[in-house]
Amino acid sequence: QVQLVVSGGGLVQPGGSLRLSCAASGSIGSINAMGWYRQAPGKQRELVATISRLGTTNYADSVKGRFTISRDNPKNTVYLQMNSLKPEDTAVYYCVAIRSLLNWDWGQGTQVTVSS
């Protein structure tokens, strides 16, 4: 299994920026991809961005051009840089490590609130 520790999040005004971090430990070598999902109140959890072992990235249309996923391999850490934040970005954000189609490890959620 992979253990994930998430940091970052908080309250920011519209147009502001935040960076989320997700540090992985445990079976690091089994990770094929890592990513971020989010869940707003009353809504289903949705994909935000993923980054594969080879560095290929994928973004939800709603965040393209505003969010950037990246990773620091020596630190086994994945980041989500969020710029130009909008109120509709308000959600609990979750980090995930994908080992296979059936083996996903989730980190704890972190609240991101975009409000003036």
C-alpha positions as CSV (number, residue, x, y, z in Angstrom):
1,Q,0.0,0.0,0.0
2,V,0.9,3.6,-0.3
3,Q,0.4,6.2,2.4
4,L,-0.3,9.8,1.4
5,V,0.0,12.9,3.4
6,V,-1.7,16.0,2.0
7,S,-0.9,19.6,2.9
8,G,-2.0,22.9,1.7
9,G,-5.5,24.2,1.1
10,G,-7.3,26.9,3.0
11,L,-9.3,30.0,2.2
12,V,-8.4,32.2,-0.7
13,Q,-10.1,35.0,-2.6
14,P,-11.3,34.6,-6.2
15,G,-8.4,35.0,-8.5
16,G,-5.9,33.9,-5.9
17,S,-3.6,30.9,-5.8
18,L,-2.9,27.9,-3.6
19,R,-0.6,25.0,-3.8
20,L,-1.4,21.5,-2.5
21,S,1.2,18.9,-1.7
22,C,0.9,15.2,-1.4
23,A,3.8,13.2,0.0
24,A,3.9,9.4,-0.7
25,S,5.5,6.7,1.3
26,G,5.3,2.9,1.4
27,S,5.2,0.9,-1.8
28,I,6.4,3.8,-4.0
29,G,7.6,1.6,-6.7
30,S,4.2,0.3,-7.4
31,I,2.7,3.6,-8.2
32,N,1.7,4.1,-11.9
33,A,0.2,7.5,-11.6
34,M,-0.9,10.0,-9.0
35,G,-3.5,12.6,-9.1
36,W,-6.0,14.9,-7.5
37,Y,-9.7,14.6,-7.2
38,R,-12.2,17.0,-5.6
39,Q,-15.6,16.8,-4.1
40,A,-17.9,19.8,-3.6
41,P,-20.9,19.6,-1.3
42,G,-23.7,17.7,-2.8
43,K,-21.7,16.6,-5.8
44,Q,-19.8,13.5,-6.8
45,R,-16.0,13.3,-6.5
46,E,-14.4,14.4,-9.8
47,L,-11.1,14.2,-11.5
48,V,-8.9,17.4,-11.3
49,A,-5.6,16.2,-12.7
50,T,-3.3,13.2,-12.9
51,I,0.3,12.6,-13.7
52,S,1.7,9.3,-14.8
53,R,4.9,7.6,-14.0
54,L,6.3,8.9,-17.2
55,G,5.2,12.5,-16.5
56,T,2.1,12.5,-18.8
57,T,-0.5,14.9,-17.4
58,N,-4.2,15.0,-17.7
59,Y,-6.6,17.7,-16.6
60,A,-10.3,18.3,-16.2
61,D,-11.5,20.8,-18.8
62,S,-12.7,23.0,-15.9
63,V,-9.1,23.5,-14.6
64,K,-7.1,23.5,-17.8
65,G,-4.9,26.6,-18.1
66,R,-5.3,27.4,-14.4
67,F,-4.0,24.3,-12.5
68,T,-0.7,22.6,-12.9
69,I,0.2,19.1,-11.6
70,S,3.8,18.3,-11.1
71,R,6.0,16.0,-9.1
72,D,9.3,15.9,-7.3
73,N,10.5,12.3,-7.6
74,P,13.3,12.4,-5.0
75,K,10.8,13.7,-2.5
76,N,8.0,11.3,-3.7
77,T,5.7,14.3,-3.7
78,V,3.1,15.5,-6.1
79,Y,1.9,19.1,-6.2
80,L,-1.2,20.9,-7.5
81,Q,-0.6,24.5,-8.2
82,M,-3.9,26.3,-8.5
83,N,-4.1,29.7,-10.0
84,S,-6.9,32.0,-10.9
85,L,-9.1,30.3,-8.5
86,K,-12.9,30.6,-8.8
87,P,-15.7,30.0,-6.3
88,E,-16.7,26.9,-8.1
89,D,-13.3,25.4,-7.3
90,T,-14.4,25.2,-3.7
91,A,-14.3,21.6,-2.6
92,V,-12.4,19.0,-0.6
93,Y,-9.4,18.0,-2.6
94,Y,-8.0,14.4,-2.4
95,C,-4.7,13.0,-3.5
96,V,-4.7,9.5,-5.0
97,A,-1.9,7.1,-5.8
98,I,-2.9,4.6,-8.6
99,R,-1.2,1.3,-8.4
100,S,-3.5,-0.5,-10.8
101,L,-7.1,-0.3,-12.1
102,L,-8.3,-1.9,-8.8
103,N,-5.8,-0.5,-6.4
104,W,-6.1,3.2,-5.5
105,D,-4.8,4.7,-2.3
106,W,-6.4,7.9,-1.1
107,G,-4.9,10.6,1.1
108,Q,-6.9,12.6,3.5
109,G,-8.9,15.4,2.1
110,T,-8.0,19.1,2.4
111,Q,-10.6,21.9,2.2
112,V,-10.1,24.6,-0.5
113,T,-12.5,27.5,-0.2
114,V,-12.6,30.3,-2.7
115,S,-14.6,33.2,-1.4
116,S,-14.4,36.9,-1.0
